[in-house]
């Protein structure tokens, strides 16, 4: 199978929202009048971002999901994406489910594949996604204000829990592992929540490298600090993780590691004023996505800018490191 046969067979589809789709030197996108384009790129490298044992369908899903998560954090409506794909060989038994997983998620969000590139090489997937947002309504990292509430969506730590099972450091019952594995391999981009938070949240980021690391980006951009109640954050891990408590394999410190710095969650961390608590609850209900208030934005004082406290308000004197590609 040649390169252009591969593209034609697996990745060429109608693109009614794009002026040109796959097949020309460039794609042409036409956002609605008065809208701004939101653009983001993410790369997935085998052995760095995913295990060789992951199913092609799950990998196709995740490759697009991590990009849609960036649009969600910006409050942008998905429009289209490009795919740059390096493959060791043109294997139909791999390409068929990969394309299905990729395009099923694309269809769910009305996001059209409009171009890209393919080549032979170590498995590497790079997607650039395009969205649209009204001027002045994009959610940015730089808008957090002292006194704002601090929220996260969904649950945290599940993906890291599944990874530790793969590494052999943790064991889980089969059903619990299946739930955690789904969170690792098929994350849910919170696009609807991001859209519902426009005009409500003051700042937002997606949680890809761990809660504390990505919250740190908001604090840096906004010039503020934050206090995080770990007794609240710890309850956010999915119910499946609780099953490890009964056999003595898991302790609170591990929960905190995974919840606060585990990475691969693809949830949203965002801020909003206390006066918007009703609006935040309404946005969560509209998006059918749970959110939890886990702290507050405060004046930045010293380093690190994040204070961790327990249920009694006492400091949690531990260091947590988010994921760093070059650490």
N, C-alpha and C positions, 0 to 999 in steps of 0.2 A: 504494500500500500504506500503510495507516494504522499508527499506533504499536502498537496492540494486535494487529492482524493480524501485524505484524512479530514481536512477542514470541511470539505463539501459533505461528507457522510455524517459527521458527528456534531459539527458546530455551525452549520449554515441554516438559518431560520429566517422567517419574515421579521421585519423590524418596522412596524407601522409608526412608531414614535420617533424614528430616526430618518433623516433625509436620505442617508446611505447606510447600508448595513455591511456585512462581511463581503469582501470581494474587490474593494478598491484600495488605493494607496492610503486613503484616510477615510474615516467615518465622519459624517456630518450630523451634528446634533442640533436640534432646534428647541431650546427651552421655551416655556411659555412667556409671553410678553411681560417684561418687568421682573422676571425672576433671575436670580444669580445661580451660577453653577457651583456646586460643591464637588471637589475631586479628591480622591484618596487612592493610594496604592499600597498593597501588602504582598509580600512574597512568602511562600511556604517551601522550605527546603527539607528534603528527606533526611532523617537523622537529627535534624535540628528542631523542626517544628512538628513533625509527625513521625510515627513509627512505621517501619516497613510492613507491619502486619495489618495496618488499617485498611478497611475495605475501600475499593475505588469509589463506590457510591458515596460513602461517608466523607472521603477526601474531597470529592467534587463539591459536596454541600459545604464543608468547612471552608474551602478556598474562597467561596463567595461570601459566606457568612461573616468572616472576619472583616471583610471590606464593608459589607452592609452595616456592621456594627459601628464603623467610623461615621457613616452617614447618619446613623441613629443618634450618635453623640453630638452631631451638628444640627439635628432637627431637620434633616434634608429628606426629601422624597426621592427614592431611587428612580433613575432614568435608564441608564445603560452601563455596560462595562466592556472592557477588552480583556483578552486572555492571552498571556504569553506562556507557552508550555514547552518545557524541555523533557523529552522522553528517551529512555534507553533504546526503545524500539517501538514501532507502530503495531501494538498488540490489540487486536479487536476485542479480545476477552477482557482487557483492562479498560479500553476506551469507552466501550458501550455503557457500563455502569457508572464510570466517572462522569460522562456527559449527562447521563440521566440524573445523577445526584446534583450536579451543578445547575442544570437547566430547570429542574423541578423547583429549586429554591428561587431561581431567577423568575420563573413564572408566578410564584406565590407573591412576589413583590413588584411585578410589572417591570422588571429590569431586563433590558434587551442586550444580548451579545452582539456587538457591532464591529468587532475586529480583533486584531492581535497578531500573534506569531507562533510558529511551531519550529522546533529544531531537535536534533538528536543530541543527547547528553544525559548527565545524571538528572534524576527526576526533580523538577523544580517548577513551581507554579506561581506565576505573578499576575495579579489581577489589578486593573485600575478601574475604579467605579466612579460614575458620574451621577450626581443628584441635583435637585433644584430646591431653592429656598427663597422666600421673599426677602428683599433687601431689609436689613436691620433686624431680622428675626432669627438668624442663625444662632445656635447655642455655641458659645465660645468658652475657652478655659479662663478667660481673663475677667469675668464679670462677678466673681464671688465677693460678697460684702461682709464686713464684720457684723455678727449677729445672725447671719443666715443659718438656717437648718442645713444639715448634711444628710443626704439620702443615698441609698444604693437600691438597685432593682434586683429582683430574683433572689437567688442563693449564691453563695460564694464558697470556694474550696472544693467543690465536687470534682472538677476536672483534675486538680492536683491529686485528689484522693485516688482517682482511677489510675493516674500515672504511677503512683506509688505501688498500686497493686501490680501493674505491669513490671515494675522494678523489683518486686518481691519483698518489699519492706512492710507491706500491710496485706492482710487477707480479709476478704469480705464474703458474706453469703452471696450466692449466685444472683439473686434478684437485686440486691443492693449494688453489686458490682455492675450489673447491666444498666442500672439507672445512672450511676456515676460515669460509666463509659460513654453513655449517650451524651452527657454534658461535655465530655472531652472531645468526642469525635463529631458530634452534630449540634454545636451551640446554636442557640436561638438569638438572632440579632434583634435588638429591641427597637426596631424601626417605628412601630406604632407609638411606643412610649415617647420616643424622641420627638415625633410630630406633635403629640398631645402636650408636651412640655414647652413648646414654643410660646413665649409670652408669659410663662410661669417660672421656669428655672432661670437663675441668674448666671450659672456656669455649668458645664458638663464635660465629661470625658468618658470614653469606654474603658472598661477594665480588662486589659489584655495582658499586662505584665504584673498584676497584683494590685489589690486595692490601695495599699499605702504608696506604691510607686506612682500609680496613675492619679491618685488624689494629690500627690506631691506636685504634679504638673499643673493642676489647677491652682494650688497655693502659690507656686512660683510665678505663674502668669498674672495672678490677681494681687500679689504682694500681701498675702494674709497668712494666718496660721489656722490650725484646727485642733479640736479635741474630739477624740473618738472613744466612745464607750464600748470596750471590748466585750462586756457582758451582753450587750445587744448584738454586736457583730457576730459573736460566736454562735448565736442561735440561728444564723442565716444559712448555715450549711444544710444541705438537703437531709431529709429524715433518714436516708440510707446510711449516712455516716454514723448516726447514733447507734447502729447495731454493733459497732466495733467496741462500744464502751463495755459491753457485758463480758467480753472475753479478756479484758485486761490488756489488749494490744494497743490501745489508744489513750492518750492523755490530753488534758487541756492544752498543754503547750503545743502539741501537734496540731490540734484544731486551729489554734491561733496562727501557726505557721501557714497552714493551708488557706485559711479564710483571709488573712491579712496580706499574704505575699505569695499565694500559690500560683496565680496567673492562669491564663486561658479561660477565664470566666465569661468574657464578652457580655458582661452586664454594664449598666450605666451607673456612674457615681455623679451626683449633681447636687447643686445648692439652690435654695429658695428661701425667701424671707418667711418668718413665722406667720405673717399675715396671709400667706399663700397656702397654708396647710390644707385647707378645704379644696383649693384648686389642684394641689398635688394629688390628693386622694381621688378627685374626679378624673384627673389624667390617667392615673393608674387603673381605675375602673374602666375607663374608655378603652385603654390599651390591653385590658385583661392581663395585666402584669403586676405582681405584688411589688411594693416598695416598702422600705423600712427606714425610719429616721435613726441615724446612728451617732449623731454628734452635732457639733456647731462650729461655725467659722468664728475665729477670734483674731485679735491683733497678733501680728507676727512678732515673736519675741525669741530670738536665738535660733539655734540649729540643734536638732531637726525642728521643722515648723509644725510637726504633728505631735500632740500630747496624747498618749494612750492611758486610759484610766479603767479601773474595774468597777464593779457594781456599787462599791462604797465611795467611789470617786478618788481612790488612792492610785498613785502612778503605777503603771505596769513597766517595770524596769527591764525591758528586753529590747534587743535590736532585731528588726525584721528587714530583709533585703528583697526587693522586687526583682523580677527577671531583667537581666541586661545581656544583650546579644554579644557584647565584647568583654564581659567580665570574666 
